[in-house]
Amino acid sequence: MKTLTVIQHTSAEYLGLMEDHFEGRRIRFNYVRPFTEGVAPPHPDSVADGLVLLGGGPWGSAGERDLPTLEPEIAIARTCLMVEKPLIGIGLGAQILALAASGTVESAPLRFTVDTAQRCLDGALNGYLPESWPVAVYGRDRSVPPDYAQILARDGAGDPALWQVGANAFGFAGHPGLKVAMIEDLIMEFEEAPADPAPALRDLRAAQRAIEDALVPIMTGLVQLTGLMRTSGA
């Protein structure tokens, strides 16, 4: 049974709908919460069979309001890339992945948007990536993948919605397993929030079923490419 190390940056954002998909495949996950007192980011050697870097709410990585543990988390992600350990970055986590992979980030204000991602590479995620699916982004700044990354999907503005580095590292602009309650809790958790989130919350509620449906093939492809169900030596 494989185990994921999941670095959480806020109380509100966790794996969400992805938890059931991992549990259904007997993939365990352990949360690490460096934002809590006395908890530090894990040492790279202590990362289990894969790493998930979650979003950060109003925390970013382009200089305006950087995640306090940004530098050590970049180092952890870089180590995972070097040893080819599976890595999934979501939102701020995708920014950390981009920086670890010699990409960059762009400064962007805290925003909450609900858009549609369009697949732009045939065969993406082992052929399981939907042609289109709803993507909700709640966060600050924007990842710029390195030139060698494969862009698997783009949003309505043409920005990367999903991209891949190497065989088993993936960056999601928005949380593929997002729940409406997670956004509601994020808004309450921090003093800073996007202006007038009500319209985007309404759009997210309307898209919730489609997000759930799209996650089924997305998780199938992710698990296959990350090898998280593969037994040792297989």
Secondary structure, 3 states (H helix, E strand, C coil): CCEEEEECCCCCCCCCCHHHHHHHCCCEEEEECCCCCCCCCCCHHHCCCEEEECCCCCCECCCCCECCCHHHHHHHHHHHHHCCCCEEEECHHHHHHHHHCCCEEECCCCEEEEEEEEECCCCHHHHCCCCEEEEEEEECCEEECCCCCEEEEECCCCCEEEEEECCCEEEECCCCCCCHHHHHHHHHHCCCCCCCCHHHHHHHHHHHHHHHHHHHHHHHHHHHHHCCCCCCCC
